[in-house]
């Protein structure tokens, strides 16, 4: 007996907590996977500053934007045909 708990009761508690943690980790991973799949950036909206290398997202209607880090005007990558 340790802290008034018998071995078999302690083992059941340990097993329940371990399985609960594993189940919680599985749910968390599934939640993160769903969030990543819902948000996708299309290639024609992606830009990269030639000076500092900062990637950024631009609106589809814009052809040039200012870099959010250094403020230099940058062109946005055109979609591939």
N, CA, C and O of each residue as an XYZ file, in Angstrom:
324
protein
N       0.829     -1.192      0.000
C       0.000      0.000      0.000
C       0.865      1.244      0.000
O       1.809      1.380      0.780
N       0.514      2.143     -0.896
C       1.247      3.389     -1.020
C       0.232      4.511     -1.045
O      -0.577      4.579     -1.971
N       0.249      5.385     -0.070
C      -0.732      6.448      0.105
C      -2.143      5.892      0.237
O      -3.098      6.557     -0.162
N      -2.295      4.728      0.769
C      -3.604      4.140      0.995
C      -4.243      3.548     -0.253
O      -5.440      3.262     -0.247
N      -3.468      3.355     -1.333
C      -4.004      2.789     -2.574
C      -3.365      1.416     -2.788
O      -2.147      1.264     -2.692
N      -4.190      0.439     -3.073
C      -3.658     -0.886     -3.352
C      -3.071     -0.915     -4.755
O      -3.374     -0.058     -5.586
N      -2.226     -1.912     -5.010
C      -1.526     -2.005     -6.284
C      -2.487     -2.102     -7.467
O      -2.295     -1.417     -8.471
N      -3.508     -2.935     -7.365
C      -4.408     -3.106     -8.503
C      -5.212     -1.837     -8.785
O      -5.471     -1.517     -9.945
N      -5.605     -1.114     -7.743
C      -6.325      0.143     -7.952
C      -5.400      1.205     -8.560
O      -5.810      1.959     -9.442
N      -4.166      1.258     -8.090
C      -3.194      2.195     -8.643
C      -2.893      1.906    -10.096
O      -2.745      2.825    -10.901
N      -2.801      0.630    -10.434
C      -2.542      0.250    -11.822
C      -3.703      0.660    -12.729
O      -3.474      1.127    -13.845
N      -4.925      0.494    -12.274
C      -6.099      0.876    -13.063
C      -6.118      2.396    -13.264
O      -6.413      2.876    -14.358
N      -5.804      3.143    -12.213
C      -5.753      4.600    -12.325
C      -4.657      5.016    -13.297
O      -4.875      5.881    -14.146
N      -3.481      4.407    -13.179
C      -2.364      4.710    -14.078
C      -2.744      4.405    -15.525
O      -2.460      5.202    -16.419
N      -3.375      3.275    -15.760
C      -3.780      2.885    -17.107
C      -4.816      3.854    -17.666
O      -4.739      4.227    -18.837
N      -5.775      4.263    -16.854
C      -6.809      5.194    -17.308
C      -6.207      6.558    -17.656
O      -6.577      7.156    -18.666
N      -5.289      7.049    -16.832
C      -4.664      8.346    -17.101
C      -3.814      8.274    -18.368
O      -3.850      9.193    -19.186
N      -3.054      7.200    -18.540
C      -2.220      7.042    -19.725
C      -3.056      6.971    -20.995
O      -2.743      7.636    -21.982
N      -4.108      6.175    -20.977
C      -4.981      6.081    -22.148
C      -5.703      7.393    -22.408
O      -5.917      7.754    -23.566
N      -6.082      8.110    -21.367
C      -6.709      9.423    -21.537
C      -5.762     10.426    -22.183
O      -6.174     11.208    -23.040
N      -4.499     10.405    -21.778
C      -3.509     11.301    -22.387
C      -3.290     10.956    -23.853
O      -3.200     11.853    -24.691
N      -3.205      9.685    -24.170
C      -3.039      9.273    -25.561
C      -4.246      9.674    -26.403
O      -4.084     10.136    -27.533
N      -5.433      9.507    -25.875
C      -6.646      9.900    -26.584
C      -6.679     11.416    -26.797
O      -7.059     11.885    -27.870
N      -6.284     12.175    -25.782
C      -6.234     13.635    -25.905
C      -5.218     14.079    -26.954
O      -5.479     15.012    -27.714
N      -4.061     13.417    -27.001
C      -3.061     13.751    -28.008
C      -3.577     13.431    -29.406
O      -3.305     14.171    -30.352
N      -4.314     12.342    -29.542
C      -4.877     11.969    -30.831
C      -5.910     13.010    -31.287
O      -5.921     13.397    -32.456
N      -6.765     13.457    -30.384
C      -7.752     14.479    -30.730
C      -7.082     15.805    -31.107
O      -7.506     16.472    -32.051
N      -6.050     16.178    -30.376
C      -5.323     17.412    -30.675
C      -4.675     17.345    -32.054
O      -4.719     18.319    -32.805
N      -4.077     16.211    -32.393
C      -3.452     16.044    -33.699
C      -4.490     16.110    -34.815
O      -4.242     16.720    -35.855
N      -5.626     15.500    -34.612
C      -6.698     15.537    -35.611
C      -7.216     16.958    -35.798
O      -7.487     17.372    -36.925
N      -7.358     17.708    -34.710
C      -7.806     19.092    -34.777
C      -6.810     19.936    -35.566
O      -7.216     20.738    -36.407
N      -5.523     19.771    -35.311
C      -4.502     20.526    -36.024
C      -4.473     20.149    -37.496
O      -4.287     21.018    -38.348
N      -4.654     18.876    -37.812
C      -4.645     18.427    -39.203
C      -5.808     19.044    -39.973
O      -5.632     19.453    -41.121
N      -6.994     19.121    -39.366
C      -8.145     19.734    -40.020
C      -7.896     21.211    -40.300
O      -8.234     21.703    -41.376
N      -7.319     21.904    -39.361
C      -7.062     23.336    -39.551
C      -6.055     23.579    -40.661
O      -6.203     24.541    -41.414
N      -5.034     22.737    -40.786
C      -4.035     22.917    -41.838
C      -4.609     22.633    -43.211
O      -4.208     23.274    -44.183
N      -5.531     21.696    -43.323
C      -6.081     21.345    -44.626
C      -7.084     22.377    -45.125
O      -7.286     22.485    -46.335
N      -7.709     23.125    -44.253
C      -8.706     24.099    -44.664
C      -8.069     25.348    -45.272
O      -8.685     25.987    -46.125
N      -6.863     25.711    -44.861
C      -6.237     26.947    -45.294
C      -5.109     26.637    -46.249
O      -4.068     26.114    -45.853
N      -5.327     26.968    -47.521
C      -4.282     26.742    -48.522
C      -4.038     28.050    -49.263
O      -4.980     28.759    -49.618
N      -2.775     28.358    -49.490
C      -2.401     29.573    -50.201
C      -2.169     29.202    -51.655
O      -1.399     28.290    -51.956
N      -2.833     29.905    -52.549
C      -2.589     29.623    -53.955
C      -1.293     30.307    -54.367
O      -0.924     31.339    -53.807
N      -0.617     29.741    -55.330
C       0.704     30.224    -55.717
C       0.683     31.638    -56.292
O       1.672     32.360    -56.168
N      -0.417     32.051    -56.917
C      -0.416     33.369    -57.546
C      -0.531     34.501    -56.529
O      -0.424     35.668    -56.907
N      -0.740     34.197    -55.279
C      -0.841     35.228    -54.253
C       0.418     35.316    -53.401
O       0.487     36.145    -52.494
N       1.399     34.491    -53.672
C       2.597     34.420    -52.841
C       3.686     35.313    -53.411
O       3.967     35.271    -54.608
N       4.301     36.124    -52.550
C       5.396     36.981    -52.965
C       6.586     36.799    -52.046
O       6.445     36.324    -50.920
N       7.772     37.182    -52.535
C       8.990     37.085    -51.728
C       9.849     38.304    -52.035
O      10.089     38.628    -53.198
N      10.306     38.973    -50.992
C      11.159     40.152    -51.151
C      12.547     39.717    -51.618
O      13.143     38.828    -51.010
N      13.076     40.327    -52.686
C      14.410     39.938    -53.155
C      15.539     40.386    -52.216
O      16.621     39.799    -52.225
N      15.289     41.426    -51.406
C      16.329     41.907    -50.489
C      16.417     41.080    -49.208
O      17.464     40.510    -48.899
N      15.303     41.019    -48.460
C      15.353     40.362    -47.145
C      14.822     38.926    -47.183
O      14.998     38.187    -46.215
N      14.172     38.515    -48.288
C      13.695     37.138    -48.404
C      12.401     36.854    -47.665
O      12.003     35.695    -47.550
N      11.734     37.886    -47.160
C      10.492     37.718    -46.404
C       9.360     37.275    -47.335
O       9.036     37.996    -48.279
N       8.750     36.110    -47.096
C       7.578     35.733    -47.892
C       6.335     36.441    -47.362
O       6.217     36.693    -46.163
N       5.410     36.759    -48.265
C       4.188     37.443    -47.855
C       3.067     37.063    -48.800
O       3.309     36.525    -49.880
N       1.837     37.346    -48.388
C       0.657     37.059    -49.187
C       0.095     38.376    -49.688
O      -0.059     39.324    -48.917
N      -0.214     38.440    -50.981
C      -0.773     39.646    -51.576
C      -2.158     39.354    -52.132
O      -2.494     38.201    -52.404
N      -2.952     40.388    -52.298
C      -4.269     40.222    -52.901
C      -4.109     39.839    -54.366
O      -3.104     40.172    -54.993
N      -5.093     39.144    -54.908
C      -5.020     38.682    -56.296
C      -4.955     39.833    -57.290
O      -4.348     39.693    -58.352
N      -5.564     40.961    -56.966
C      -5.627     42.079    -57.905
C      -4.338     42.888    -57.960
O      -4.149     43.664    -58.896
N      -3.453     42.730    -56.991
C      -2.229     43.526    -56.955
C      -1.097     42.833    -57.698
O      -0.949     41.613    -57.638
N      -0.291     43.646    -58.410
C       0.887     43.094    -59.086
C       2.169     43.468    -58.364
O       3.187     42.793    -58.520
N       2.135     44.534    -57.575
C       3.305     44.876    -56.764
C       2.820     45.372    -55.405
O       1.795     46.044    -55.304
N       3.570     45.030    -54.371
C       3.243     45.417    -52.999
C       4.525     45.801    -52.273
O       5.626     45.550    -52.762
N       4.373     46.408    -51.110
C       5.532     46.734    -50.286
C       5.844     45.569    -49.358
O       4.938     44.947    -48.804
N       7.114     45.282    -49.193
C       7.542     44.214    -48.287
C       7.159     44.603    -46.856
O       7.423     45.730    -46.436
N       6.542     43.688    -46.104
C       6.149     44.022    -44.727
C       7.345     44.215    -43.793
O       7.209     44.867    -42.758
N       8.511     43.662    -44.136
C       9.669     43.790    -43.255
C      10.515     45.021    -43.580
O      10.795     45.831    -42.696
N      10.926     45.167    -44.853
C      11.859     46.251    -45.184
C      11.214     47.405    -45.936
O      11.834     48.461    -46.057
N       9.976     47.248    -46.456
C       9.279     48.332    -47.115
C       9.637     48.526    -48.577
O       9.173     49.484    -49.194
N      10.453     47.640    -49.155
C      10.845     47.740    -50.564
C       9.702     47.246    -51.448
O       9.048     46.260    -51.110
N       9.447     47.930    -52.599
C       8.409     47.439    -53.505
C       8.833     46.096    -54.123
O       9.973     45.931    -54.558
N       7.897     45.149    -54.151
C       8.175     43.812    -54.669
C       7.077     43.417    -55.640
O       5.922     43.814    -55.483
N       7.442     42.636    -56.641
C       6.430     42.137    -57.570
C       5.925     40.794    -57.060
O       6.660     40.049    -56.411
N       4.673     40.494    -57.357
C       4.041     39.262    -56.937
C       4.181     38.239    -58.046
O       4.047     38.571    -59.224
N       4.447     37.012    -57.679
C       4.629     35.928    -58.647
C       3.358     35.726    -59.465
O       2.256     35.683    -58.917
N       3.521     35.604    -60.770
C       2.378     35.401    -61.652
C       2.023     33.923    -61.702
O       2.903     33.072    -61.574
N       0.731     33.605    -61.887
C       0.341     32.192    -61.942
C       0.920     31.490    -63.168
O       1.104     32.107    -64.217
N       1.200     30.218    -63.030
C       1.707     29.433    -64.162
C       0.562     29.039    -65.060
O      -0.518     28.672    -64.598
N       0.808     29.119    -66.323
C      -0.259     28.794    -67.296
C      -0.282     27.309    -67.623
O      -1.110     26.864    -68.418
